[in-house]
């Protein structure tokens, strides 16, 4: 039983460390997704300018 509890604690610590390492990536993904969503909304409304995109 002690081995099981120790294993769970170790897995939780490893998971927390990986989450902390990847959390900045999640923010970047969220920002990129919101930009893409805004671009799609503009294109749907016909407000997009092809020269503005590039």
N, C-alpha and C positions, 0 to 999 in steps of 0.2 A: 504494500500500500504506500509506503514511503517513497518507493521508486516512482510510482505512478504520479504522486503529487509533485515530486521533484521534476519529473519530465514535463508536466503541465506548466509548471512555473517557468522552466527554461524555454519552452515553446512560446509562452506569453511574452517573455523578455525579448526573444528573437523577433517575434511578430511586431512588437512595439518599436524595436530598432529599425526594422525594415520600413515600417509606416513613417517613422520620422525622417528616414532618408528619402522616401518617395514623395512626401507631402508637398515640396515645392513643385514637383512635376504635376501634381493634381491641379495646382493653381494655374500653371501654364496651360494645361489642357482646358480648363474652364474658361480662361480668357480667350483662347483660340476658338473654342466652340461658340462663345458669344459673338465674336467678330464674324464668324461664318454665318451665324443666324441672322445678324444684321444685314450682311451682304445679300443673303437669300431674300430677306424681306424687301430690300430695296429693288432687287431684280424683279420680284413679283409685282411690285407697284409700278414698275417702269421708270424708276428714278435713277437707274444705274447709268453711269457714263463709262464707256469702254476705255477711254483714255485715262480716266481717273484710277482705274484698277491697277494699271501697270505703269 
